[in-house]
């Protein structure tokens, strides 16, 4: 009589070294934390996500440009989402006016050198943003000084502002028109949730 097939998980685990088993546990813990945070977004933040999308999309439909900024991983998000709006997310459709304030190395280094790192985004906001535009400000802590300065500059111009932050929202929460606070204090987990929210924004544009 043939033996029953071995469970795939058990079979795989038998061939893992102690170092690999540690990585497996690390991966399990990280993925569970990510799933928990995204589940919290699903159950408690859909209204905020809808408000975010509506704010950006309604402004864009009236001829506005969507500007994005953030530091580090959030700078990558800014560039990622701006690119997907300009080029495409999934479908071929008309281009959407979007700019990442994180990509012009000459502007960033000149502003940083002449005015300080806190001004690298706000100086560009002062030059490029119009009252009808939307500025999306990404900061996992909500306390990045250059992002806060950009929020203040955008508000002073009359532009709409949206913040994407972590759990407590930091100072940014009080400076923006709409704030999405991912319910986590872990930077990596917050960034993963921000990525999903950014993709929802892009998908909503193409659905429209």
C-alpha positions in Angstrom: 0.0 0.0 0.0 1.5 3.3 -1.1 2.6 5.8 1.7 0.5 9.0 2.0 2.3 12.0 0.5 4.4 14.0 3.0 3.1 17.4 3.8 4.9 20.0 1.6 5.7 22.2 4.5 7.2 19.4 6.6 9.2 18.1 3.6 10.7 21.5 2.9 11.5 22.2 6.6 13.5 19.0 6.9 16.0 20.3 4.4 16.5 23.7 6.0 19.6 24.5 8.0 19.3 26.3 11.4 20.1 29.6 9.7 17.4 29.0 7.1 14.9 28.1 9.9 15.6 31.5 11.6 15.0 33.3 8.3 11.8 31.3 7.9 10.6 32.4 11.3 11.6 36.0 10.5 9.7 35.9 7.2 6.6 34.4 9.0 6.6 37.2 11.6 7.1 39.9 9.1 4.3 38.7 6.8 1.9 38.2 9.7 2.6 41.8 10.8 2.1 43.1 7.2 -1.2 41.1 6.9 -2.4 42.4 10.2 -1.7 46.0 9.2 -3.4 45.6 5.8 -6.4 44.0 7.5 -6.6 47.0 9.8 -6.5 49.3 6.7 -9.3 47.2 5.2 -11.5 47.3 8.2 -11.0 50.8 9.5 -9.5 53.0 6.7 -11.6 52.5 3.6 -13.4 55.9 4.0 -10.0 57.7 4.3 -8.7 55.8 1.2 -11.8 56.8 -0.7 -11.5 60.4 0.4 -7.8 60.4 -0.7 -8.7 59.0 -4.1 -11.6 61.4 -4.6 -9.5 64.4 -3.6 -6.7 63.6 -6.1 -9.0 62.4 -8.9 -11.4 65.4 -8.8 -8.5 67.9 -8.9 -6.9 66.0 -11.8 -10.1 66.0 -13.7 -10.1 69.8 -13.4 -6.7 70.1 -14.9 -4.6 69.9 -11.7 -1.2 68.3 -11.4 -0.5 65.8 -8.7 2.8 66.3 -6.9 4.4 63.7 -4.6 7.2 63.9 -2.1 8.9 61.8 0.6 12.2 60.6 1.9 14.0 57.3 1.5 11.5 54.6 0.8 8.8 57.2 0.6 10.8 58.9 -2.1 10.7 55.7 -4.0 6.9 55.6 -3.5 6.6 59.2 -4.8 8.5 58.3 -8.0 6.6 55.0 -8.4 3.1 56.5 -8.2 3.9 59.5 -10.3 5.3 57.2 -13.0 2.3 55.0 -13.0 0.0 58.0 -13.4 2.0 59.5 -16.2 2.6 56.3 -18.1 0.1 53.7 -16.9 -0.7 51.3 -14.1 -2.4 48.4 -16.0 -4.4 49.9 -18.8 -3.4 52.1 -21.7 -5.2 55.5 -21.2 -4.5 59.2 -21.5 -1.5 60.4 -19.5 -2.2 62.0 -16.1 -0.2 65.0 -15.0 1.9 63.9 -12.0 5.4 64.9 -10.7 7.7 63.5 -8.1 9.6 66.2 -6.3 12.3 63.7 -5.5 13.9 63.2 -8.9 15.5 66.5 -9.9 19.0 66.1 -8.5 20.0 69.6 -9.5 17.1 71.2 -7.7 17.4 68.9 -4.7 21.1 69.6 -4.2 21.0 73.3 -5.0 18.1 73.8 -2.5 19.8 71.6 0.1 23.1 73.5 -0.4 21.7 77.0 -0.5 18.7 76.8 1.9 19.2 73.5 3.8 17.7 70.1 3.5 14.4 71.1 5.1 13.7 73.2 1.9 14.4 70.6 -0.8 10.7 70.1 -1.4 9.1 73.4 -0.3 11.3 75.3 -2.7 10.0 73.2 -5.6 6.4 73.6 -4.3 6.8 77.4 -4.3 8.0 77.2 -7.9 5.7 74.6 -9.5 2.5 74.2 -7.5 -0.7 76.1 -8.4 -3.8 76.6 -6.2 -5.7 74.0 -8.1 -3.0 71.3 -7.6 -2.7 68.5 -5.1 0.4 67.7 -3.1 0.7 64.2 -1.7 3.1 64.1 1.2 4.5 60.7 2.4 6.2 60.3 5.8 6.0 57.2 7.9 6.6 59.2 11.1 4.7 62.2 10.0 7.6 64.3 11.3 10.0 64.6 8.4 10.9 68.3 8.4 11.2 68.7 4.7 7.9 67.1 4.1 6.3 69.4 6.8 7.8 72.4 5.1 6.3 71.3 1.7 2.9 70.8 3.3 3.0 74.4 4.7 4.2 75.8 1.4 1.4 74.0 -0.5 -1.3 75.1 1.9 0.0 78.7 1.7 -0.6 78.5 -2.1 -4.1 77.2 -1.6 -3.3 73.7 -3.0 -5.0 70.6 -1.6 -2.8 68.4 0.6 -2.9 64.8 1.4 -0.7 63.0 4.0 0.3 59.4 4.2 1.7 58.5 7.6 2.0 55.9 10.3 -0.1 55.3 13.4 -0.1 58.7 15.2 0.2 60.9 12.1 2.9 63.1 13.6 2.9 66.8 12.9 1.8 66.2 9.3 -1.7 65.1 10.4 -2.5 68.6 11.5 -1.1 70.3 8.4 -3.0 68.4 5.6 -6.6 68.4 4.3 -6.7 64.6 4.3 -4.5 62.2 6.3 -4.2 58.5 6.0 -2.6 57.0 9.2 -1.6 53.4 8.7 -2.1 51.6 12.1 1.5 50.5 12.6 4.6 52.0 14.2 7.0 49.8 12.1 8.4 51.8 9.2 8.6 48.9 6.8 5.0 47.8 7.5 3.7 51.3 7.0 5.5 51.6 3.7 4.0 48.3 2.5 0.6 49.6 3.3 1.4 52.9 1.6 2.3 51.0 -1.5 -1.1 49.3 -1.6 -2.9 52.6 -1.1 -0.9 54.1 -3.9 -1.8 51.3 -6.2 -5.5 51.8 -5.3 -5.1 55.4 -6.4 -3.7 54.4 -9.7 -6.3 51.7 -10.2 -9.1 54.1 -9.4 -7.9 56.5 -12.1 -7.9 53.8 -14.7 -11.3 52.5 -13.6 -12.7 56.0 -14.1 
